Amino acid sequence: MSQTLKAIYRDGAFIPQTPCDFPDGVEVEITIRAPNLIPPKVTDPEERRRLMDELIQNMLDNPIPENAPRLTREELHERR
């Protein structure tokens, strides 16, 4: 039986994001296809640290306003 599922990898386990009708304990084979992962172009550790520090500083300089609308989990994960 073949079935395609979407899953999130969290804390060492794949968590299905679509319904799955396999019985408990069944062995499956997983093929990982992660098109959103982009290898870093910067390989120098010092440059990477500088870029990370710059990103953190930008986040600190531009905080989310306290009166910003609160999004629900469904809104945050909505696929368009």
N, C-alpha and C positions, 0 to 999 in steps of 0.2 A: 504494500500500500504506500503510495506517495502522497505527501501533503506539504504544501509550502506555508510556513509560518513566519511572522515577523516577531522578533524577540529583542529584548534589551539585556545586555550583559551587566549584572550588578552583583557585587560581593561574591564573585566566583561561580555564579550560576546564570543560565540563560532563562529569562522570564518571558514566557509567551505573551504577545500583545494581541494575538488573534485567537479565537476559540480553537481548542485542540481536543479531539475525541479519542486519544490514545489511552489505553488502560494504564494504571500505575505499574511501574516496574518494567515497562516495555523498553527495549533497547532501540535507540535511533541513531542514525548517522547524520551529523550536522556539517553542512557546507557553509563556510563563512563568506559572505559577500558584503563588503562594507564600502560602498562608493563614496561615502562622506569623509572617509579618512584620507587626509592629504599629508604626505610625509613632509617634515619641516625642510625648508630650503636653507635655513641657517644651521650649520653644523658646529660652529665655534661656540663652546660653552659660555664664554664671556659675553659674546654678542647676544646669545639667547637670554642670558640673565638680564642684560641691559634692556632688551625688548620687553621682557616680562615686568621689570621694574617700571618701565614707561607705561605699560598697559595698566598696572595697578595704580599708578599715580593718576592716570586719566580717569579711572573709575572713582578714585577718591575725590578728584576735582569736580566730578559730575554725578553726584549722588541722585538716587531716585527720590523725587519729591515725596514728602510724607502724605500729601493729598492726592497722590497718583492713584488711579483706579486699581482695585485688587482684582486680579484675574483668577478664575477658577482653574482647577487642574485641566478640565476639558478644554477651556479656552487656550491654555498654554500649550496643549498638545494637539490642537486642531490642525488637521492636514488640509491644505487647500490645493 
